Amino acid sequence: MKRRVFINSLGASALGLGIMQDTFGHEINEVNNIHSLIQIPGNTTATGRVIVIGGGMAGTTAAKYLRLWGGTGVEVTLIEPNATYYSNIFSNMVLVGERTLEQLSFNYNLLRTKYGVSVMQNSVTGINPIGKTVTLNSGKVLQYDKLVIAPGIDFEPIQIIGSAINQSKIVHAWKAGQQTTYLKNQIQAMTNKDTFIIAIPPKPYRCPPGPYERACIVADYLKRVKGGGKVIILDANPSIQAEPENFSNAFNNTHKGIITYVPNATLISIDADKGLVNTNIGTFSGKVINAIPIHKAGSLITNSGIGLANANNGKWAGVNVLTYESTAYESIHIIGDASSTTQPKAGHIANAEAKVCADAIIHLLKGESVNPSPITNSACFTPITKSTASWLSVVFRYDPITKTMVPTGSGVTESLGATKDNYDDMLKWFSNLMSDTFA
Amino acid sequence: MNSISFKTTRITILLCSLLAIIAAACRNEIEQTPPVPINLEASANRSFRVIINDHPGRILASNCFQCHGTNGTGLEHLAGKSANEIVSELREMSAKNPRAEIMNVHAQAYTADEIKLIGDFFSKQ
């Protein structure tokens, strides 16, 4: 029995509450029991100062759960340069006008008021792992007992030639924000004679199904709104990296005649004046070029100066997945996309990693041993059209032999096709996930 | 979609909570606030959800929070359901095609003991 409750009128978007973000035009089938007020436990015997750097999915979840589970004896400071977080999840829908960036914006007010996290809008200029201090760009020096770093990703440069103004038209929009709006405007200016090119970097990159999802959403939009157009996917990888069956079906059937999928296409350069993408297997011409650069850990890791980027040729941070402690220094924990693990780089699992890390830090602050068998999970719903979605999910379990997180149960599993039911589930998933992170 | 049924109450609590949150949010705009205790004033006349902080199933159950809300209190909520109901539903799901329903994937990933612990955790929320 589903009861329909419309909550558009509550004005909740001003709060940055994830739970309310699904309502624009969509109805939430059931809203109840969402925000019971949670009392932070008193002294759990865990005491210490924890600094969390980075207010994305991983860092925000860690800050929240350090307080929720650690109690008032754990002083948590979250350092994040931006006042607003724009969700990457659902940001592909902004490109075709199905969401606004405003609707995907979240803030840290509830971290402060509900969980007693000290939020500092600032950036970090230095980390001293021996003295256990963090220096802010304001010059302030903060002392920590445990440090959590969650800087997300950064990009390698792409070779782009052409006039400055044309060069500036080539965006990745792979971090939601200004570039998302910029790419949206480019897509909306397309006609049914135009081609959208999306270039996918070699793995690992953030959100494995994301680029394919973007191709589908743009193809769906061009077909519905422009009456035609083309989408070319230039994939540096040898095959579709996530949901191969669902995306093959989307490319060959659902969006047949619009999407062309080209594997093994490594980006060499872009001629922004002529609208050409040069790859190792040929040159492709497009009106809108969306090139997603090769990824690396956020600059706080790769430019740390203290060797935190000690995995994968200096591009990612090596961690012990029991605690997410750096393999370079004790008491520095690195979670989310910046760390090098067997898990995907994505918001949902970053939230799970953050909980494992928070739990481990609390045990360590109590002088206890950590959970020897952590479990995490990844789940991602991907819209294929304006009203259907597929999903991908996997549960990871710690393997003491390899000391890595390995898929368990049914392993990496994709849905049987894209359905309206999945689309509805996707809206609830997003609400709960963002709420579990920011509220 | 999900065989776990919805609870159809608590709209009032939701609204009250939202008002409390709005009030709390309005009072705390200052940057660089020191660690502060939970805002008791805003929620003085509400019943608290006191978490069972040391429940041994907490970290396991936290894998459910992304899709069911913190402590199972979100949409598709689990908080307050009986342990038996959760356990038997998960058992049922674990016998089904994992590709048919995302919950089947998750039900198949946990041992019987883990599922019991998860059920017990949510029954006590």
HADDOCK unambig.tbl for C-alpha pairs under 7 A between the chains (distance, minus, plus):
assign (segid A and resid 30 and name CA) (segid B and resid 75 and name CA) 6.82 0.50 0.50
assign (segid A and resid 31 and name CA) (segid B and resid 75 and name CA) 6.28 0.50 0.50
assign (segid A and resid 32 and name CA) (segid B and resid 8 and name CA) 6.84 0.50 0.50
assign (segid A and resid 32 and name CA) (segid B and resid 9 and name CA) 6.40 0.50 0.50
assign (segid A and resid 32 and name CA) (segid B and resid 10 and name CA) 5.49 0.50 0.50
assign (segid A and resid 32 and name CA) (segid B and resid 11 and name CA) 5.42 0.50 0.50
assign (segid A and resid 32 and name CA) (segid B and resid 14 and name CA) 6.51 0.50 0.50
assign (segid A and resid 32 and name CA) (segid B and resid 75 and name CA) 6.80 0.50 0.50
assign (segid A and resid 33 and name CA) (segid B and resid 10 and name CA) 5.41 0.50 0.50
assign (segid A and resid 33 and name CA) (segid B and resid 11 and name CA) 7.00 0.50 0.50
assign (segid A and resid 33 and name CA) (segid B and resid 14 and name CA) 6.18 0.50 0.50
assign (segid A and resid 33 and name CA) (segid B and resid 73 and name CA) 5.84 0.50 0.50
assign (segid A and resid 33 and name CA) (segid B and resid 74 and name CA) 6.30 0.50 0.50
assign (segid A and resid 34 and name CA) (segid B and resid 14 and name CA) 6.32 0.50 0.50
assign (segid A and resid 34 and name CA) (segid B and resid 73 and name CA) 5.52 0.50 0.50
assign (segid A and resid 34 and name CA) (segid B and resid 74 and name CA) 4.56 0.50 0.50
assign (segid A and resid 34 and name CA) (segid B and resid 75 and name CA) 6.64 0.50 0.50
assign (segid A and resid 35 and name CA) (segid B and resid 14 and name CA) 6.01 0.50 0.50
assign (segid A and resid 35 and name CA) (segid B and resid 17 and name CA) 6.15 0.50 0.50
assign (segid A and resid 36 and name CA) (segid B and resid 17 and name CA) 6.70 0.50 0.50
assign (segid A and resid 36 and name CA) (segid B and resid 49 and name CA) 6.27 0.50 0.50
assign (segid A and resid 37 and name CA) (segid B and resid 17 and name CA) 6.85 0.50 0.50
assign (segid A and resid 37 and name CA) (segid B and resid 48 and name CA) 5.74 0.50 0.50
assign (segid A and resid 37 and name CA) (segid B and resid 49 and name CA) 6.01 0.50 0.50
assign (segid A and resid 38 and name CA) (segid B and resid 48 and name CA) 6.14 0.50 0.50
assign (segid A and resid 38 and name CA) (segid B and resid 49 and name CA) 5.16 0.50 0.50
assign (segid A and resid 38 and name CA) (segid B and resid 50 and name CA) 6.38 0.50 0.50
assign (segid A and resid 39 and name CA) (segid B and resid 38 and name CA) 6.83 0.50 0.50
assign (segid A and resid 39 and name CA) (segid B and resid 48 and name CA) 6.35 0.50 0.50
assign (segid A and resid 39 and name CA) (segid B and resid 49 and name CA) 6.44 0.50 0.50
assign (segid A and resid 39 and name CA) (segid B and resid 50 and name CA) 5.65 0.50 0.50
assign (segid A and resid 40 and name CA) (segid B and resid 38 and name CA) 6.49 0.50 0.50
assign (segid A and resid 69 and name CA) (segid B and resid 53 and name CA) 6.24 0.50 0.50
assign (segid A and resid 75 and name CA) (segid B and resid 35 and name CA) 6.29 0.50 0.50
assign (segid A and resid 76 and name CA) (segid B and resid 35 and name CA) 6.96 0.50 0.50
assign (segid A and resid 109 and name CA) (segid B and resid 25 and name CA) 5.78 0.50 0.50
assign (segid A and resid 110 and name CA) (segid B and resid 25 and name CA) 6.83 0.50 0.50
assign (segid A and resid 113 and name CA) (segid B and resid 24 and name CA) 6.19 0.50 0.50
assign (segid A and resid 113 and name CA) (segid B and resid 25 and name CA) 6.65 0.50 0.50
assign (segid A and resid 113 and name CA) (segid B and resid 28 and name CA) 6.81 0.50 0.50
assign (segid A and resid 113 and name CA) (segid B and resid 38 and name CA) 6.35 0.50 0.50
assign (segid A and resid 113 and name CA) (segid B and resid 39 and name CA) 6.06 0.50 0.50
assign (segid A and resid 114 and name CA) (segid B and resid 38 and name CA) 5.44 0.50 0.50
assign (segid A and resid 114 and name CA) (segid B and resid 39 and name CA) 6.39 0.50 0.50
assign (segid A and resid 115 and name CA) (segid B and resid 38 and name CA) 5.81 0.50 0.50
assign (segid A and resid 116 and name CA) (segid B and resid 35 and name CA) 5.34 0.50 0.50
assign (segid A and resid 116 and name CA) (segid B and resid 36 and name CA) 4.66 0.50 0.50
assign (segid A and resid 116 and name CA) (segid B and resid 37 and name CA) 5.35 0.50 0.50
assign (segid A and resid 116 and name CA) (segid B and resid 38 and name CA) 5.60 0.50 0.50
assign (segid A and resid 117 and name CA) (segid B and resid 35 and name CA) 5.57 0.50 0.50
assign (segid A and resid 118 and name CA) (segid B and resid 32 and name CA) 6.29 0.50 0.50
assign (segid A and resid 118 and name CA) (segid B and resid 33 and name CA) 5.41 0.50 0.50
assign (segid A and resid 118 and name CA) (segid B and resid 34 and name CA) 5.25 0.50 0.50
assign (segid A and resid 118 and name CA) (segid B and resid 35 and name CA) 4.85 0.50 0.50
assign (segid A and resid 119 and name CA) (segid B and resid 31 and name CA) 6.87 0.50 0.50
assign (segid A and resid 119 and name CA) (segid B and resid 32 and name CA) 5.70 0.50 0.50
assign (segid A and resid 119 and name CA) (segid B and resid 33 and name CA) 6.66 0.50 0.50
assign (segid A and resid 120 and name CA) (segid B and resid 31 and name CA) 6.12 0.50 0.50
assign (segid A and resid 120 and name CA) (segid B and resid 32 and name CA) 4.66 0.50 0.50
assign (segid A and resid 121 and name CA) (segid B and resid 31 and name CA) 6.78 0.50 0.50
assign (segid A and resid 352 and name CA) (segid B and resid 63 and name CA) 6.45 0.50 0.50
assign (segid A and resid 375 and name CA) (segid B and resid 60 and name CA) 6.84 0.50 0.50
assign (segid A and resid 376 and name CA) (segid B and resid 63 and name CA) 6.32 0.50 0.50
assign (segid A and resid 377 and name CA) (segid B and resid 63 and name CA) 6.52 0.50 0.50
assign (segid A and resid 395 and name CA) (segid B and resid 106 and name CA) 6.70 0.50 0.50
assign (segid A and resid 395 and name CA) (segid B and resid 109 and name CA) 6.32 0.50 0.50
assign (segid A and resid 408 and name CA) (segid B and resid 109 and name CA) 5.64 0.50 0.50
assign (segid A and resid 409 and name CA) (segid B and resid 108 and name CA) 5.00 0.50 0.50
assign (segid A and resid 409 and name CA) (segid B and resid 109 and name CA) 4.11 0.50 0.50
assign (segid A and resid 410 and name CA) (segid B and resid 98 and name CA) 6.72 0.50 0.50
assign (segid A and resid 410 and name CA) (segid B and resid 105 and name CA) 6.02 0.50 0.50
assign (segid A and resid 410 and name CA) (segid B and resid 108 and name CA) 6.57 0.50 0.50
assign (segid A and resid 413 and name CA) (segid B and resid 99 and name CA) 6.39 0.50 0.50
assign (segid A and resid 414 and name CA) (segid B and resid 99 and name CA) 6.01 0.50 0.50
assign (segid A and resid 415 and name CA) (segid B and resid 99 and name CA) 4.67 0.50 0.50
assign (segid A and resid 415 and name CA) (segid B and resid 100 and name CA) 6.25 0.50 0.50
assign (segid A and resid 416 and name CA) (segid B and resid 99 and name CA) 5.39 0.50 0.50
assign (segid A and resid 416 and name CA) (segid B and resid 100 and name CA) 5.84 0.50 0.50
assign (segid A and resid 421 and name CA) (segid B and resid 1 and name CA) 6.84 0.50 0.50
assign (segid A and resid 428 and name CA) (segid B and resid 75 and name CA) 6.58 0.50 0.50
assign (segid A and resid 429 and name CA) (segid B and resid 67 and name CA) 5.08 0.50 0.50
assign (segid A and resid 432 and name CA) (segid B and resid 66 and name CA) 5.74 0.50 0.50
assign (segid A and resid 432 and name CA) (segid B and resid 67 and name CA) 5.34 0.50 0.50
assign (segid A and resid 432 and name CA) (segid B and resid 68 and name CA) 6.15 0.50 0.50
assign (segid A and resid 432 and name CA) (segid B and resid 69 and name CA) 5.08 0.50 0.50
assign (segid A and resid 432 and name CA) (segid B and resid 74 and name CA) 6.01 0.50 0.50
assign (segid A and resid 432 and name CA) (segid B and resid 75 and name CA) 6.64 0.50 0.50
assign (segid A and resid 433 and name CA) (segid B and resid 66 and name CA) 4.38 0.50 0.50
assign (segid A and resid 433 and name CA) (segid B and resid 67 and name CA) 5.98 0.50 0.50
assign (segid A and resid 435 and name CA) (segid B and resid 69 and name CA) 6.92 0.50 0.50
assign (segid A and resid 436 and name CA) (segid B and resid 65 and name CA) 6.56 0.50 0.50
assign (segid A and resid 436 and name CA) (segid B and resid 66 and name CA) 5.94 0.50 0.50
assign (segid A and resid 436 and name CA) (segid B and resid 69 and name CA) 5.61 0.50 0.50
assign (segid A and resid 436 and name CA) (segid B and resid 70 and name CA) 5.22 0.50 0.50
